[in-house]
Amino acid sequence: MTEHETGRPVKDRPWVMRTYAGHSTAAASNALYRTNLAKGQTGLSVAFDLPTQTGYDPDSPLARGEVGKVGVPVPHLGEMRRLFEDIPLVEMNTSMTINATAMWLLALYQVVAEEQNPGASAEEVAAQLAGTTQNDIIKEYLSRGTYAFPPEHSMRLIADVISYTVHQIPKWNPINICSYHLQEAGATPTQELAYALCTAIAVLDAVRDAGQVDAEDFERVVGRISFFVNAGVRFVEETCKMRAFVQLWDEITRERYGVQDPKMRRFRYGVQVNSLGLTEAQPENNVQRIVLEMLGVTLSKDARARAVQLPAWNEALGLPRPWDQQWSLRLQQVLAFESDLLEYDDIFDGSHVIAAKVAELVEGARAEIDRVQAMGGAIAAVEYMKQELVSSHAARRARIESGAEVVVGVNRFETTEPSPLTSDLDAAIQTADPAAEQAALESLAAWKQQRDDAEVAEALSALAEAAKTDQNLMLPTLAAARAGATTGEWAGTLREVFGEYRGPTGVSGAVGVATEAGPAGEELAAVRARVKQTGEELGGPGGRLRLLVGKPGLDGHSNGAEQVAVRARDAGFEVVYQGIRLTPEQIVAAAVAEDVHCVGLSILSGSHMELVPAVLDGLREAGLADVPVVVGGIIPSADARRLTELGVAAVYTPKDFGLTEIMGGIVDVIRKAHDLD
């Protein structure tokens, strides 16, 4: 600790403070950004909607119901201009949560910055830009599902962005190795460490092997690699995890890549604390959870986050309002400016407890890294890692259901006074603008009408030709952005060259809880007996109940659907699960082909009011009106009532954490549909 001449301690500079934001339209999001900056936020973190993230325009059939729901739609350069209107990009630090289409959105961002600074050259503007593109595809195959292209081509795009930025945008972090979603998908601290670092190794190997960066510049590439991590409520363990990250990254960069400069070996990371553990029941408890999770990434100076964004207390209920986001920002500001945390050196140095836990995590992570590398690295081991995450998540859910892992207000201390925060549940969250999709469609049509179609066609043709070579695709992407191409046209052009891809589900090889002992095992055995009995009543001896688990739309958050599929399998159902990103028509076709007894839909993107009715209508048209449909997701109570009125048999939200109980409910609706009781 050092002191001013006045005797007051000198504080370290605080981390960059962000809130993850973007919704409905570029204009609405721009207003939100400028308001947040005025409240003391020191950086921007942009949430894009699912069509933008996966490379579709608002008029794509797959985009139906998804436009503006979980982020802001940016289908073309005009919307990127609106998004950052009156925000000088050369003075801003902007994090963009974008992966499959990261190259495209970075190109749009750069072009807008050029337009904001007409007196400077493109090179001069690029040199001033600071921020981050998440750009981590491997974790998309493992957890979040917003991939667009096959793994090898996705890695090529990542390497191209990194190679371009190290030369042209030297202050930019071209990739956030993102362990955040690994923890959301069930990763233990050891798995989060190992799989994130294996991803980093795969990326650095790809950049090195691409030959676009010489040995001298490769150290700078390593120095610009950043990470985006998750912090759970076990904040002592999370603190140790971060110290283990620092140690392992220093080892890998020094020993594998020969990086000599300690500054280039520094583990640089931002954090979004855990949203998986936020509860719908007694949601006010989420505030103290968020604070504890923030402490896990700020207490240790030697492993402190460079940027922090916190979720809002009501994210398990729906879209947070501006006031809710302000509350989360104030949590950071109180810690940084009122407490004395930033006045001291690392407070854990010399702690034998911390040292022992860090050593344990490092040892476990090294072993798992070696296992993945022996399989050929992260890309080759995607299916293995996915399976391990689904199994870990199943084990966690089982611990919560049995009470072995306590969640306050959920499986213990459930008695509560009425909360003034949720006295009006429908007013406790923000609703995405229902006119956002139509506004985006009109914007897209107007944009196409005013551009030079021949210039666009020429730029996209050049992009396609470059994609067939080993040329860096950033320059033809910039040309397409300047010509006026759309997000869907850029991605569609590359899909034509690279092909489509469907990631592994991890369900078939996942370890479930079929043989769990104790009350939880007895409950599952009782449900299994009812599943068997009902199947035989409907199909004769040996007949099995068939459950279709469907993920309609572009929502790639498949953790819940995977856990339902695994538990249904353990309960004796024959499970049909084809993974993410299906149209309502595809789900109906699968229900017909597999002759299922129930359809379960999982939607967490807020598009349930558009997609669920489409499935219901499709089933009726196919003659399957008697097949019950159940729905799970983050669904406000008013929407749940409306879905029930439309014919949905049951609606499950995050408060319904008992998967075995849900299986029993599914048996009930099947029996009711067939008048068996």
N, C-alpha and C positions, 0 to 999 in steps of 0.2 A: 504494500500500500504506500502510495506517495501522497504528499500534501501540497496544497497551495501555500503561498506566503502567509495567508490568513490562518493557517492551521487546519482548514477544511480539507478533507480527502479529495483527491482528484479522481473523478469517475471515468471509467472506460466509456467509449462511445457506444450507445445502445445499438442493438441489432436493427435491421430494417423491419418496419412494422407494416404488415399488409392485412387486408381482408380479401378473401376469395370472392369475387363479385362479377356479375354480368347476368342479364336476364332480358327477356322480351324483345327489345330492339336496341340498336346501336345508340340511338338518341337517348333512350332511358338509361342505359348503362353509362353513357358519358356523363349525364347529370349526376348519377350515383358516384362515379369516380371523383368528380370535382368536389362534391360534398364531402367525401371521405378524406380527400387531401386537405380540405379546409379544417377538418377535425384533428389533424395532426398525423394522419397516415403518411408514411415516408416512401412508399412504393406502391405500385399497382400489381394486382394479381388477377389476370383476366380469365374468366370462365366462359368457354365457348359452348354453344349448344351442340347436341349430338350430331346433327347433319354436318355441321362445320368440322367437327372432330373426325368424322369418318369419311369425309369427302363426297358429300351429296348436296345438291342444291335444294332449296325449299320446295321445288316442284317435283322432286323425286317421289315415287310411291313409298319408298322406305322412310321418307322424312315426315310422312303424315302423322300429325299429332305431336311431333317432337320439336318443332321449330320454336326457339326461344324459351324452352322449358327449363333446362338445367344450365343455361348460359346464353350468351348473346349470339345471334346468327350473323355470320360474316361471309356472305356468298360472293362478294366482289369488292373491288377497291373502293367503290363509293361508300360502302358500309364501314370499311376500315377508316376512311376519312371522318365519318360521323362519330365513330367510336372514340377518336382521340381529338376531336375538335376542341380548340382552345387549351390543349394540353401539349406543351412543347416537348417533343419526344427526345430531343438531344439533351434535355435537362432531367429526364425521368429515368427511373429504374423500373422496368416492366417485366414481370414474370408472366409468361403465357403457358397455361396448361393445355398443351397441344402436342400430339405425338405423331400419328400417321400423316397428318397434313402440316407438320411443323415447318418444313421447307417453304411451303406455300404461304403460310401466315407470316413467317419471317420476311418473305419477299414483299408482301403487302405492307408490312410495318415499315420496312426500309423505304419503300416508294412513298408512303405518306410522309415520312420524315424528310425525304428529299423535297417534296412539294411544300412542306412547311419552311424550308430554307432555300428559296430559289436562287439566292446569290452564291451558294456554295456548290461545289462539285459533288457528285454522288459519292466519290471516295472520301471526301472531307466529312460528309454527313455520316457515312457508315462508321467512320473512325470514332465518332462521338457517342454512338448508341451504346447503352448499357442495359443489361437485363438477361433474361433466361428464356429459352424454349425448353420445355420438358423433354420432348424428343426421345423418350425411352419406350421402345416398342416391345421389348421382351416382356416387361411386366404387363403389357396389354394382353399378351397371349396367356399370362398366368392369372390375371385378376380382373382387369377393368374392361377389356373387350373392345376398345376403340381402335383396333387395327384396321388397315385397309388393304395391305399387300402381303404376299408371302414373306417369311422371315428373311431370306437372303437378300431380297430386293429392299426390304425395309432397312436392313443394316447398311446397304449401299447408300440409301438416302441419308441416313444418320451420318455416315462417314463423309459424305459430300458436304453436308451442312457444317460439320466440324472443320473440315479442311478449308472451306470458304471463310468461315468466321475467324479462324486463327490468322488469316492473312488480311482480311478486309474489315472485320468488326472485332478488333482485338479485346475490347472490354465486354464482349458478349459471352455468356455461358451457353454454349451451343447444345448442352444436354444436361438434364437433371436425372441422374440415375435414381430411380424412384422406388424406394422401398416402402413408401407410404401404403400403397395399395396391396403390397404383400402382407402386411400386418392386418389390413382390412379383410384379406382373404383367408386369414387364419394363421399366418406365419408366427412361429415362436421367435424370440429374440435371436436365437442361433440361426434359424432359417432366414430371417430378415437380413442379418449380416452376410451370410454366405451367398444367398441368391442375388443380392444387390451387388456384391463385389464380383461375383461371377459375370454379371451383366457388364460391369465396368471393364473387366478383362476382355470380354468379347468385343466391346466397342473399341477399345484401344488397339486390340489386335487387328480389327478391321481397318482402322485408320492407318495403322502402320503398314499393313499389307497392300492398301490401295495405292501407295506410292505418291500421294499428292503432297505429302509433308516430309521435308527432309529431316535428318537426324537432329539438326540444330533446333528446328522449330518444334520437334516432337515434345520436348520438355514443356514448351508453352501450351501445347495441346493438353498435356496432363494437368498443367496448372489451371486450365479453364474448365476441367471436369468438375461439376458440382453434383450434389446429392440432395434428394428431397425425402426426408424420413418421416416416420410416424412416432409419436410418443404416447404410450399408454399410461394408465393410471398408476401402475406399479412404478412410481417415479424413481425409486432407488435403483431398481433393475434397469430402467430406461437410461438413467445417468451412466450406469456401467456400460450399457450397450453403446452409448455414444463414445465413451472413452475407448472401448474396444474397436469401434470403427476407425478412430484416429490412429490407433496402433497398427491395425491391419493394413490400412491404406498406405501408411508410411512404409511398411514392409514391402507391399506389392509394388509400389512405384519405384522404390529403391532397388529391390532385388530382381524383379521381372523386367523392368523397363530402364533401369540404370539412371534414374533421375537423381542428379547430384544436388541441385538447389533445394534446400529445405522448404522454401516458400512455395515451390512448385509441387511439393509433396503434401502440402497442407490439406487436411480434410475439410472441404468447404461445403456447408450444407444449409439448406433452409428446412423448415418444418411446418407441417400442418398437424396439429395434435389430433388424437384419435377420435374419429366420428363413430366407429364401430361400437364403442362402449356407451354412447349417448342413448338415453332411454326415453321412451314415450311416456312410461309411467313416472310420476313425480319428476317431470322434466327440470324442475328447479334444481335438482341435485346435479344436473349437468354442469352448473357453474363451478362448483368446487372440483368436479372431475377435470374440467378444462384447466383450472389453475394448477392442480397437481401435475397434469401432463405438461404444462408450460414449464414448471420447475425442473422437470427431467431434462430439458434441453437448454436451460439457462444457468443452473446452479454451478456447473463445472466450467470454469473459465477456459480451461485448456480444450474443452470439447463443446463450446457454446455455439449455438446456431447463429448463422450470419443473417438470417431472415426468419421471422415467425409470423404465421397467420393462424388465427384461432377460429374454430367453428362457433356458431351461436348456440345458445342454450336450447333452442327449439328446433334444431335441424332434424331430429327424429320425428317431428310433427309435419314439417314441410319447409317451404322456402322462407328463410329469415327476412324480417323487415329491416329497413335501415337502422332503426333504433336498436335492434338486436345485435347488428354488426357493430354499432357504436359501443355497446356494452363490452363486447369482446375486445375491441381496440383499447378501451379504458383499462381492462385487466392488464394488458401489456404495459400501458403507460404508468400505472401505479407501481408495478414491479420495477420498471426501469428508472423512474424519476423520484418516487417517494421512498423506496427501500434503499438500503445501503449495499445491495448485492454487487453493483459495479465498482465498488471502492476497494475490493480485495483481490488478491491473487487466488489461485484455485484452492477452494476451501477443502477439497478432498485429498490433496497431496499428503501422503503419509498415512492415510487410513488403510489399515490392513484389511478391513472388511471390504472396502471398495476394491482394493487391489486383488483380493482373492476372487471376487465375483467377476471382475474384468478378465482375469486369467482363465477362469472357467469358460466364459463366453468366447474368448479368443481360441481356446483349444477346440471347443465344439465347432466353431465356424471354420477353422482350418480343415478339420476332418471333412466337413460337408463340402467345402470348396474343392478339396481333393477328389471327392466322390464325383462331383459334377464335371470337373476337368477331365477325369478319367473316362467319362462318357463322351467326350469330344467337345466339352464347353457348353455354355448356356443355351445356344440355339439347338444343339443336338439333344439337350436334356430337358427341353420345354415340357414334354409329356410327363417325365419323371417328377419335375418340380411341381407341376400342376397337381398331380396325384397326391404328393406329399402335403400340399397346402390344403386340399379338400379334406384329407384325413385329419390334419391338425385342427381344422375348423370344426369338424365333426366331434372331435374329442372335447374341444372347448364348449360347444353347445351342450354336450352330454354332462359336463361338470356343472354348468349353470342349472340345467334341468334337475339334476340330482341334489343340488344345494351345496355341492363340494366347493364351488366357486360362488361367493356371495356377490350379488348385485343389489345394492340397497334400493328398496322401493319396488323391486321386481320379484325376487325370490326370498327376501327377508325384509322385515320392517315395512310391510305393505300398508299398514293402517296410516291414514293421512288426513290432515285437515284439507278442506277445499282450497285450491290455489287460486289467488286472484289473477295469476299470470295466465291461467287457462280457463277462467270462468266462461269465456266465449272462445271456444277452440277455433272456430272459423275465422275469428279476428286476430288470433294469436300468431298467424303466419301471413306471409304475403302471397298473393295469387299472381301467377304470371299473366300478363295481359292476354286475354283470349283473342284479341285482334292481331297479335304478333305474327301469326302465320300468314294471315291475309296481307299484312303490311309487307312482309318479306317477299311474298309472291309478287306484289305490285312493284316493289323495289327492283326485283330481278327482271321483270318484264320491261320496266322503264330503262334499266341499265342496258339491256340487250338492244333496245330500240335505238339508243343514242350512240352506240359504239360502231366501229368499223369492223364488220364481220370478216372481211377478207384479211385484215390485219390479224385478227384473232385466229383465224384458221391457219394462217402462215406460222404464227408463233406456236400454236399447238402441234403443228406438223413438225416443226423444228425440235420441239420437246420430245416428241415420239421418236424421232430419228436419233437424238442424243441418248435416249434411254436404251437404245439397242447397242450402244457402244459403252466404253468405260469413261466417257466424258463426265465431268462434274455437272450435275443437273441444276445447280443454283443459278447459273447465268441464263439458261433458257427459261427457267422458272420466273426470274425477274422480268425477262422479255414478255412472257405471257401475262404477268401482272400488269405491266405498263400498257400492253395492248388492250386489256379489258376482259381477259378470260375470267371465268367464274371458278369457284372452288370445285364444283362438280365436274366442270370441263377439265380442269387440271388433273384431278384424281382419276377421272374417267379415261383420260388419255393414257395415264400410266397403268391403269388396270388392263387396258387393251394390250399393253406390252408385257406387263409383269404377271397378269393372271389374278384370279381370285384366291381366297384362302379361308378355311374354317379352322379355328384353333381347337385343341383338345378340351374336353369337358372335365377330365379327371375323375369322373364318377365311377366308371366301370372298375377301376383298380383301387378305389379309395377304401380305407378301413373304416367301417361304421361302428355301430354299438349293438350289433345283433345279439351278442352274448353277455351284455352287461348284467351284473349281479345287483341284488338289492331291490328296493321299491321301484326304481326306474326300470330295471329289467323285468320285474313282474308286470308293470304297466304295459311295456312293449309286448310281452308275451300275450297279455290279454287282448291287445289290439290285433296281434298277429292271428290269434284264434278267430276273431270276428272277421278279419279279412279272408281267411280260409273258408269259414262257414258261408260268408256271403258269396264268394266266388263259386262255391259248389252249388249254392241255391240258384245262381244265375246261369251257370254253365255246366252243371253236372259234376260227377266225381273228377277231382284233379283240376277243376276249373279255377282260373286265377283272375283276380281283379286287375284290370289294366288302367294305369294312370298316365295320362299325357301331361308332362310338365313343359309349358311353353313360355318362351321369352319373345313376345312380339315387339316390333319396333327396333330402334337402334340402341336401347338401353343394354349396356354390356356388363352392368353390375350383376354378375351371375351367382354370387356367393349364396344368396338365399335359395335360389332355384336348385343349385347343386346340393345344398344340405337337405332340402325337401326330397330331392330325388334319392339321395343316399338313405335317408330315414324311411322313405316309402319302400325302398328295396329291402331294408332290414325288417319292415313290418309285413313283408310277404307280397307286396304288390309287384306286378310286372310293370316296369317303368319304361316309358318312352320319353327320352330326352335327347333332343337333337342340337342343343346348344343355343347360342344367342342369335339375334338379328334375323328373326323370321317375320314374314308378313302374316297378317290374319288369314289370308288365303292359304298359305303353306301350313299353318296350324290346323285349319279345318281339314285340309287334305290328309294330314297325318292322322287326325282323329278318325276319318273315314277309313283310311287304309288299315289302321291298327285295331279298328273296332273297339275303341276304348270305352270304359265305364264312367270316366270323369276327366275333365280337362282342368288343369291348374295353371293359371297365368301369373307370372311374376313380373311386375312393372314398378320400377323405382324412379322413373324419370318424370313422373307427373303426367304422362300421356294416357293414363288409364281411361279417362272419359271419352277418348277418341278410339282407342284400340280395342277395349273390351266390348263395346257395342258392336264393333265390326266383326269380332269373333262370334258373338251371339247370333248376329244376323246370318253369318256364313253357315253356322251349324243348323239353323232353322231351314235355310235354303237347301242344305244337303240332306235334310230329313232326319237330323239328329237333335231335334228340339228337346228330346227327353234326356239327353246327356247333360248332367249337371256341370256347371262351371263354377270354380272357386277362384278367388283372386287374392294375391298377397302383394304388399308394397307399402310405400309411404302414402297413405290415402286419407285425406281429411274426412271427418265424420259426415259432413254433408254429402260428399262424393260417395262415401260408402252406402249411405241411405239410398242415393239415386241409383247406384249399381244394383242394389237389392231389388229396387222397384222394377228395373229393367230385366230382371230374371236371374241375376247371379245368386247362387245358392249360399255362399258364405264369403265374407271378406276378412282377411287376416292382416293385421298391421304389426309394427315392431313390438307392441305390448304382448302379443301372442307368441311368447318365446318357447313354449312347450311344443316341440315338433311331434312328439308321440301323441300328445293331445290333439294336435292338428290332424294327424293320421286317423285318429278315432272320429274326428269331425267329418273327414272325407268319407269314411265308411257310412256314417249316418246319412249324409246327403245322397249317397248311392242307393242305400236301402229305401230312403224316402222316395227317390225317383222311380223305384220299381215296386212301391207299395209292399215292401217286405215286412214292415212292422205294424 
